[in-house]
């Protein structure tokens, strides 16, 4: 999913440069609003306590909201682009926090360092490849269409994996580690 999302996100700068009425200033504001959404998501997630019964629902709904808001963000006015970027930024953090905490619960403590090093390496290696593909696609096709299709591909992959795999859904119900007193 990170591969496809990096391909989608790299199309944004050329979109803002090539679209009349936008430009680099508005791109900067859009990325700032996306980041503010992410910061707000982080603050809210640091306050909330999500129990096992709601973890999957919150994760699933947050991922859907994030991907749908980003997918449709470029088809309306600049004000709506900003609103959808803020929403996307907020919910991407909700997804990442839940996923990160869940991985810490399900991966054996002796393997966590290796797991996170491996997954970070794979993600870091695929990001430039995704960006290169996004760049080629944005030179060949309409950027809003490329952005929409890439986000929708992630949405389809995500929902297919989550909805068709009972094992994947079951990991969301791992009990939280409670501190011993």
PyMOL commands that set and color helices and strands:
alter all, ss='L'
color gray80, all
select helices_A, chain A and resi 2-9+11-18+24-47+52-75+78-106+112-140+143-164+166-173
alter helices_A, ss='H'
color red, helices_A
deselect
rebuild
show_as cartoon
